[in-house]
Amino acid sequence: MAGIEFLKGHGTQNDFVLLPDPDAALELTGKRVAALCDRQQGIGADGVLRVVRSSAMGADSKGEWFMDYRNADGSIAEMCGNGVRVFARYLVEAGLEAGPEFVIGTRAGDRPVRVQADASGELSVTVHMGPVTVTGTSVAVVGGRQVSGVAVDVGNPHLVSVIDDDVSTLDLSRAPRYDTELFPEGVNLEFVNLLGPDALRMRVHERGVGETRACGTGTVAAVAAALHLRGDDTGESTVDIPGGRVVVTVGKGTSTLTGPAAFVARGELDAAWWDSLGER
């Protein structure tokens, strides 16, 4: 068996292993995903993006290509805003989409994207993230302290806590606690500082991963929660995360996320290593 093609990329330092697999020929087990994402025994990443035809996944999508996204622990996830940007850039650069606008299928539904370059030539991707829904309130416990939060659905679950303390001082080395009855499948936890009417700072603890440098759906949830707390349901904001900055707009029944996407490496996975992880 020949080696398995891979690319390593990131969106605002939320990093991924991308596996081109058009016909879904790879047996992508949870064990293999977790090993790939392990930063000692594998390549290291926050998740895996498998590039597969929507038809091969049996997906009801208007897009030819489906983003089969897996968390670093091997679990399946609905969506990843930073991952979609990396995925979109790959499709254009690999000649699989002519661009600049096309649709990508995900488990959270179709995501229209636009790949563009700014005046300096830097490439960015805008993702139409779909509707954002505030579903209620709950609490999280971080660093032994209970903080209130706004529950937000962006195709996957989030709990956003706007706090006065500088988010950079929070200890996220241990997983914050949350209401498992309200979030039986887990939840992404965002901690936010308001920097102004159109600017936020955020850190995130992602389910199945831990703290990451960025979370695309999390930035959308954070902006929606901040708007909700001030009595609005539409608006635009920059969001500063440890990995950089993105721009989020929230409208009635829609939202967009704009930010960079980059590749840093490509190569082949060793076939013998891959086969040794074949048992589930």
C-alpha positions in Angstrom: 0.0 0.0 0.0 1.3 3.4 -0.9 1.5 6.2 1.6 -1.6 8.2 2.4 -1.6 11.8 1.3 -2.1 14.5 3.9 -1.8 18.2 4.4 -1.3 20.2 7.6 -3.0 23.6 7.8 -4.6 26.1 10.2 -7.2 28.8 10.4 -6.0 31.4 13.0 -3.9 28.7 14.5 -6.7 26.2 14.9 -4.8 23.4 13.2 -5.9 20.4 11.2 -4.7 17.3 9.3 -6.5 17.3 6.0 -6.9 13.9 4.2 -7.9 13.9 0.5 -10.2 10.9 0.2 -12.7 11.6 -2.7 -14.3 8.2 -2.7 -14.3 7.5 1.1 -11.8 4.7 0.6 -10.1 5.3 4.0 -11.3 3.5 7.1 -11.1 6.6 9.3 -11.5 5.1 12.8 -11.6 7.0 16.0 -8.3 5.4 16.9 -6.6 6.6 13.7 -8.0 10.1 14.1 -6.8 10.4 17.7 -3.3 9.1 16.8 -3.0 11.6 13.9 -4.0 14.5 16.2 -1.6 13.4 19.0 1.3 15.9 19.1 3.8 13.2 20.3 2.9 10.0 18.4 1.2 11.6 15.3 1.3 14.8 13.3 -0.6 16.9 15.9 -3.8 18.8 15.3 -7.0 20.0 16.8 -9.0 17.9 14.3 -9.0 16.0 11.0 -10.7 17.2 7.8 -11.5 14.4 5.3 -12.1 15.7 1.8 -14.8 13.4 0.4 -17.4 13.6 -2.3 -20.9 14.3 -0.9 -22.2 11.4 -3.0 -19.7 9.0 -1.4 -21.0 10.1 2.1 -24.7 9.8 1.0 -25.0 13.4 2.0 -28.0 15.5 0.9 -25.9 18.5 -0.2 -25.8 20.9 -3.1 -22.0 20.9 -2.9 -19.9 18.3 -4.6 -17.5 18.1 -1.6 -18.3 17.2 2.0 -16.2 18.1 5.0 -16.0 15.0 7.2 -14.8 16.6 10.4 -13.5 14.7 13.4 -12.4 16.1 16.8 -8.9 15.4 18.1 -10.3 12.6 20.4 -11.7 10.8 17.4 -15.3 11.8 17.9 -17.5 13.1 15.0 -18.5 16.7 15.0 -21.1 18.7 13.1 -19.1 21.7 12.0 -15.9 23.7 12.3 -15.7 27.3 11.0 -11.9 27.4 10.9 -11.8 24.0 9.4 -14.2 25.0 6.6 -11.9 27.9 5.6 -8.9 25.5 5.4 -11.0 23.0 3.5 -12.2 25.7 1.0 -8.7 26.9 0.3 -7.6 23.3 -0.4 -10.5 22.7 -2.9 -9.5 25.8 -4.9 -5.7 25.2 -4.8 -6.2 21.5 -5.7 -8.4 22.5 -8.7 -11.4 20.7 -7.3 -13.4 24.0 -7.3 -13.0 26.8 -9.7 -14.1 29.4 -7.1 -14.3 31.9 -5.8 -17.8 31.0 -4.5 -19.1 27.4 -4.0 -20.8 25.2 -1.4 -19.3 22.8 1.0 -21.4 20.1 2.7 -21.2 19.5 6.4 -23.1 17.6 9.1 -24.6 20.9 10.1 -25.9 21.6 6.6 -24.5 23.2 3.5 -22.0 26.1 4.0 -21.5 28.5 1.1 -18.0 30.0 1.0 -16.1 32.7 -0.9 -12.3 32.6 -1.3 -10.7 36.0 -1.8 -7.5 38.0 -1.6 -7.3 41.4 0.1 -5.5 44.4 -1.3 -2.1 43.1 0.0 -2.7 39.7 -1.6 -3.3 37.8 1.6 -6.0 35.1 1.1 -9.0 34.9 3.3 -12.2 32.9 3.3 -15.8 34.0 4.1 -18.1 31.2 5.3 -21.8 31.6 5.5 -22.4 29.9 8.8 -26.2 29.6 8.7 -28.6 30.6 11.4 -27.5 31.3 15.0 -30.0 30.5 17.8 -29.8 31.6 21.4 -31.4 28.7 23.2 -31.3 29.7 26.9 -28.9 30.2 29.8 -26.7 28.0 31.9 -23.6 28.1 34.1 -20.0 26.9 33.8 -17.4 26.3 36.5 -13.9 27.5 35.5 -11.0 27.7 38.0 -13.4 26.8 40.8 -15.6 29.8 40.0 -19.2 29.7 38.7 -20.0 32.0 35.7 -23.2 32.4 33.9 -23.5 31.9 30.2 -25.7 32.1 27.1 -26.4 28.9 25.3 -26.1 29.3 21.5 -26.6 26.8 18.7 -24.4 27.4 15.6 -25.1 23.9 14.2 -23.2 22.7 17.2 -23.7 23.6 20.9 -22.0 26.5 22.7 -22.1 28.1 26.1 -20.7 31.7 26.1 -19.8 33.4 29.3 -19.1 37.2 29.1 -16.8 38.0 32.1 -15.1 41.1 33.5 -11.8 39.4 34.4 -9.2 39.3 31.6 -9.8 36.0 29.8 -6.0 35.6 29.5 -5.8 34.9 33.2 -8.2 31.9 33.2 -6.9 28.5 33.9 -8.2 26.2 31.1 -5.7 23.5 31.6 -8.5 21.5 33.4 -11.8 21.2 31.6 -14.4 23.6 32.9 -17.6 22.0 34.2 -21.0 22.5 32.7 -24.6 21.1 33.0 -24.4 17.7 31.4 -28.2 17.3 31.4 -28.6 20.4 29.2 -25.6 19.4 27.1 -25.6 15.6 27.0 -23.4 15.4 23.9 -20.9 18.0 25.4 -20.5 21.7 24.6 -18.0 24.2 23.4 -17.3 26.7 26.2 -16.3 30.3 25.3 -15.1 33.0 27.7 -15.4 36.5 26.4 -14.3 40.1 27.3 -16.1 43.0 25.7 -13.6 45.4 24.2 -16.1 47.8 22.7 -19.4 47.8 20.9 -17.9 46.0 17.9 -14.9 44.1 19.4 -14.5 41.0 21.6 -11.6 39.0 23.0 -12.3 35.2 23.5 -10.8 32.0 24.7 -12.4 28.6 24.1 -12.4 25.1 25.5 -13.7 22.8 22.7 -15.5 19.6 23.4 -13.4 16.6 22.4 -10.2 18.7 22.1 -9.5 21.0 25.1 -8.4 24.6 24.7 -7.6 25.6 21.2 -6.1 28.8 19.7 -9.4 29.5 17.8 -12.8 28.2 17.2 -14.8 29.4 14.2 -18.3 28.5 15.4 -17.3 29.7 18.8 -16.5 33.2 17.5 -20.0 33.3 15.9 -21.6 32.1 19.1 -19.7 34.7 21.1 -20.8 37.6 18.9 -24.4 36.3 18.9 -24.3 36.1 22.7 -22.8 39.6 23.2 -25.5 41.0 20.9 -28.2 39.1 22.8 -27.0 40.5 26.1 -27.3 44.0 24.9 -30.8 43.4 23.4 -29.7 43.1 19.7 -30.0 40.2 17.3 -27.9 41.6 14.4 -24.5 43.2 14.2 -20.8 42.8 13.2 -17.7 42.4 15.4 -14.1 41.6 15.3 -13.1 38.7 17.6 -9.5 38.5 18.9 -8.5 34.9 19.8 -5.1 33.6 20.8 -4.5 32.6 17.1 -5.4 35.9 15.5 -8.4 37.9 14.5 -11.6 37.1 12.6 -14.7 39.2 11.6 -18.2 37.9 12.4 -21.5 39.2 11.2 -24.8 38.1 12.6 -28.1 38.8 10.7 -31.6 37.6 10.9 -31.4 33.9 10.1 -27.8 34.0 8.9 -24.2 34.7 9.9 -20.8 34.9 8.3 -17.2 34.3 9.5 -14.2 35.8 7.6 -10.6 34.9 8.4 -7.4 33.5 7.0 -6.5 29.9 6.1 -3.0 28.6 5.6 -1.1 25.4 4.7 2.2 24.6 6.3 3.1 21.1 5.2 2.1 18.2 2.9 3.3 14.7 2.5 2.5 11.0 3.0 1.5 9.1 6.1 3.5 5.9 6.5 1.3 3.0 5.4 2.7 0.6 8.0 1.9 3.1 10.8 -1.6 3.6 9.5 -2.2 -0.2 9.2 -1.0 -0.7 12.8 -3.8 1.5 14.0 -6.5 -0.5 12.1 -8.1 -2.0 15.1 -10.9 0.1 16.5 
